[in-house]
Amino acid sequence: MNVKKVLFGTDGIRGKANTFPMTSEVAMNLGRAVAYYFQKNVKNEKQPLIILGKDTRLSCYMLELAFSAGVCSQGGRVILTGPLPTPGVAFAVQNMRANAGVMISASHNPFFDNGIKIFDQSGNKLPDNVEIELEKMVLDPSLIAYPEGEKMGRAERLDEVLGRYIVHVKGTLDSDLDLTGIRLVLDCANGASYKVAPMVFRELGAEVFELGVTPNGKNINNGVGSLYPEKAIDHVIKYRADLGICLDGDADRIITVDNKGEKVEGDVLIGLMAKYLLDKNLIKNGDEVVGTVMSNLGLESFIKKLGLKFFRANVGDRYILERMSKSGARLGGEPSGHIIWGAKSKTGDGILAGLKVLEMVRHYGLNLDELVKNIVLYPQKTINLSVSSKPELSNNKKIQKVISQQEKKLGKRGRLLLRYSGTEPLIRIMVEAETEQMLDQVMECLVNVVSSELGTN
């Protein structure tokens, strides 16, 4: 029997800061639960070690201290990294042989939201059964007893974690390449990468024009970053840059801008990377690339023309990684720009993906606009509608009837998908079609029935 999760969504726990579940009380209880759970994996009765990173939101101070207090009260040790990209936390867990890693961030959401993501000792996001076990302890703290006296834990700040991650991510670039002569516009979304990302690209020789590197606690993702590439586009044109890289608040996703100021979507980058891996003999015909149910049909078509297989996982980079581990795939990702370079990361890593894009530009000796011209995506549109609750869509006969009608209309020339967001009170309606006209017709029908039946905004 499946148990429905109360706190955890598709990417950890997320919500408005200071409103359940993103309260200091929940954070403290979660700190206790995480320390208690991972204590099981500690040998010789040592205290479990937890790496705790964050982005630049105002509420991170509150949640960081509350979570840390919970770990310490349960006898764990905490290393506070300060602002660090989510992939940096996943890396640090393995590099420092910690028992778990935790990232306080709501990724691309506005500053008034926040979230908590958890990684195990291998840098992997937790499976559903572990999240359910943690939820039980968070919602009923009496399930675990407090240790006393010398069994209580401690916390310390360790700035060198940033340096470890910089060395790691720079090491993903081919050793015979550097970025000397590259003019790069880099938008860090006033988020977790505002220090580390400019350092990485400058140390490798690039000339960097910075955006989104002045966080104030409230401006994360505010008109900058991967959701808002307009400023980066303007700067690429203004400074005649070779490339623009836009990261989100926790730097686990990337959107790029080519040398002509055109936005390059995540699906296009995945197609380009698949071709590059094939050309470098790092993968072979018949190998698999992993996308999601949201991946564009144009990407799937391009991947198959390369002689590769394409698999659609559920939305969320942990489901992508699960499939990659099962099939041995070297590459996976989402249209949003979460890209997992299998041999080098356990989660989406925007900085690493940006380095690989620049590596491909150097390898082929072509500008990005020339590299991606053969990867043609179907017209696609996603509309997000606010919902106050999330009733099971399969039980709504009117919605199902319209879905069936529109799927017949699209046939094999397109597809549609309705799904609730796992991190926000939204329903996402996605439509792909061969033509914009067909796309708009299908989308209008779906929006009308969903709005009528669910009372959306």
Disulfide bonds with the S-S distance in Angstrom:
none
